[in-house]
């Protein structure tokens, strides 16, 4: 537990530094770095590292996208993505006897999912003057739900949620994560409104929307976690990596984020939390 907490503290500290420097090139660089690590872990999960061109295509797709988004070069996204995916298909031709359809499908699917999901952090940040708070809520939407579910499950858990996929998850933990997320979202918005007013500004919070968003993110985060667990079980691995002691790999920490960030993006395009 101590190692897990220390690792989490270091990760949070690094995340805060990156968020503070959100207007510099370090912001897309950090996103690209996380994407590259996750894609490497996913490639390893399906023995895809030995197919060099395909792996390079995955990395190029993942690394280029955040920079094009950050610097407003969306017009080049399609060209860049096609070029990167082309490398994967060239690898399929080069190693047609060893590079199986299941591997290439998984690598393409996860490359698009991971890259597009995490790159959405940039348009979320640029949504309006509250953009950085939305980014914080998106990250909390995954991690607070996970923490709330863990502690609720440990103390109250009796009924298994999906025993064949994730034996430790319980219905009580799921409900605990949902409640924790709803409360934390409301408290974060309250704290933000107080800070804005203290600095001479004014903001009106739609707490109903904030609570609903928190609850929705909690549900979606469980979906992301379970999907990642299915892959691990089918591939016979415990964790995707070991880059974060006590937590596993980067994918083990961001599996829920991959589903929550797009949810946040869609929610913000339909509803407003602040007025």
JORA-V401744 format. One record per residue. RES is the residue in one letter. BURIAL is 1 if it has 24 or more other ideal C-beta (glycine too) atoms within 12 Angstrom, else 0. D_LAST is the distance of its C-alpha to the last C-alpha in Angstrom with 2 decimals. Layout:
<<RES,BURIAL,D_LAST> <RES,BURIAL,D_LAST>>
This chain:
<<X,0,41.29> <X,0,41.64> <X,0,41.72> <X,0,38.65> <X,0,36.67> <X,0,37.93> <X,1,37.07> <X,0,33.53> <X,0,33.14> <X,0,34.41> <X,1,32.12> <X,0,29.02> <X,0,30.26> <X,0,30.79> <X,1,27.35> <X,0,25.77> <X,0,28.00> <X,1,27.03> <X,1,23.28> <X,0,23.99> <X,0,25.95> <X,1,23.42> <X,0,24.10> <X,0,27.82> <X,0,30.18> <X,0,30.39> <X,1,27.11> <X,1,28.51> <X,0,31.87> <X,1,30.72> <X,1,29.15> <X,1,32.38> <X,1,34.45> <X,1,32.86> <X,1,33.29> <X,1,36.90> <X,1,37.77> <X,1,36.36> <X,1,38.17> <X,1,41.33> <X,1,41.16> <X,1,40.66> <X,1,43.53> <X,1,45.72> <X,1,44.94> <X,1,46.66> <X,0,49.30> <X,1,47.73> <X,0,48.29> <X,0,51.84> <X,1,50.68> <X,0,49.85> <X,1,48.67> <X,1,46.27> <X,1,44.92> <X,1,44.53> <X,1,42.72> <X,1,40.24> <X,1,39.63> <X,1,39.32> <X,1,36.76> <X,1,34.73> <X,1,35.06> <X,1,34.63> <X,1,31.40> <X,1,28.98> <X,1,30.51> <X,1,30.29> <X,1,26.60> <X,1,25.94> <X,0,27.97> <X,0,26.74> <X,0,30.09> <X,0,29.01> <X,0,31.85> <X,0,34.31> <X,1,32.86> <X,0,35.02> <X,0,38.13> <X,1,37.59> <X,1,36.92> <X,0,39.95> <X,0,42.16> <X,1,41.22> <X,1,41.74> <X,0,44.99> <X,1,46.34> <X,1,45.86> <X,1,47.80> <X,0,50.51> <X,1,50.89> <X,1,51.36> <X,0,54.26> <X,0,55.73> <X,0,55.75> <X,0,56.01> <X,0,58.32> <X,0,56.15> <X,1,52.52> <X,0,51.74> <X,0,49.29> <X,0,47.46> <X,1,46.90> <X,1,45.70> <X,0,43.36> <X,1,41.85> <X,1,41.54> <X,1,39.87> <X,1,37.50> <X,1,36.41> <X,1,36.23> <X,1,33.75> <X,1,31.71> <X,1,31.56> <X,1,31.03> <X,1,28.40> <X,1,26.42> <X,1,26.40> <X,1,25.93> <X,1,22.58> <X,1,21.34> <X,1,21.48> <X,1,19.23> <X,1,16.74> <X,1,16.96> <X,1,16.56> <X,1,13.59> <X,0,11.25> <X,0,11.10> <X,1,10.32> <X,1,13.34> <X,1,15.80> <X,1,13.98> <X,1,13.95> <X,1,17.65> <X,1,18.32> <X,1,16.86> <X,1,19.01> <X,1,22.05> <X,1,21.50> <X,1,21.07> <X,1,24.68> <X,1,26.33> <X,1,25.02> <X,1,25.92> <X,1,29.30> <X,1,29.94> <X,1,28.93> <X,1,31.17> <X,1,33.98> <X,0,34.17> <X,1,33.73> <X,1,36.37> <X,0,38.76> <X,0,38.63> <X,0,38.23> <X,1,38.97> <X,0,41.79> <X,0,40.97> <X,0,40.86> <X,1,37.96> <X,0,39.73> <X,0,43.07> <X,0,44.55> <X,0,41.69> <X,1,40.41> <X,0,42.72> <X,0,40.71> <X,1,37.51> <X,1,37.35> <X,0,35.44> <X,1,34.71> <X,1,33.36> <X,1,31.12> <X,1,29.67> <X,1,29.41> <X,1,27.43> <X,1,25.01> <X,1,24.53> <X,1,24.34> <X,1,21.61> <X,1,19.45> <X,1,20.03> <X,1,19.61> <X,1,16.26> <X,1,15.00> <X,0,16.87> <X,1,15.68> <X,1,11.97> <X,0,13.29> <X,0,15.42> <X,1,12.88> <X,1,10.75> <X,0,14.24> <X,0,15.31> <X,0,12.52> <X,0,13.30> <X,0,16.95> <X,0,16.92> <X,0,15.72> <X,0,12.05> <X,0,9.04> <X,1,6.00> <X,0,4.97> <X,1,6.45> <X,0,7.59> <X,0,11.11> <X,0,12.93> <X,1,11.64> <X,1,12.37> <X,1,15.78> <X,1,16.64> <X,1,15.96> <X,1,18.14> <X,1,20.81> <X,1,20.91> <X,1,21.28> <X,1,24.06> <X,1,25.92> <X,1,25.70> <X,1,26.83> <X,1,29.94> <X,1,30.71> <X,1,30.73> <X,1,32.88> <X,1,35.34> <X,1,35.73> <X,1,36.62> <X,1,39.01> <X,0,40.76> <X,1,41.58> <X,1,42.91> <X,0,45.07> <X,0,46.47> <X,0,47.28> <X,0,48.67> <X,1,46.59> <X,0,45.00> <X,1,42.37> <X,1,41.31> <X,1,42.32> <X,0,42.86> <X,1,40.71> <X,1,38.72> <X,0,41.36> <X,0,40.68> <X,1,38.03> <X,1,40.00> <X,1,38.82> <X,1,35.55> <X,1,35.23> <X,1,35.67> <X,1,32.54> <X,1,30.41> <X,1,31.55> <X,1,28.47> <X,1,26.14> <X,1,27.62> <X,1,26.21> <X,1,22.90> <X,1,21.65> <X,1,22.08> <X,1,20.44> <X,1,17.30> <X,1,17.51> <X,0,17.97> <X,1,15.27> <X,1,12.58> <X,0,14.21> <X,0,13.84> <X,0,10.72> <X,0,7.17> <X,1,6.93> <X,1,3.79> <X,0,0.00>>
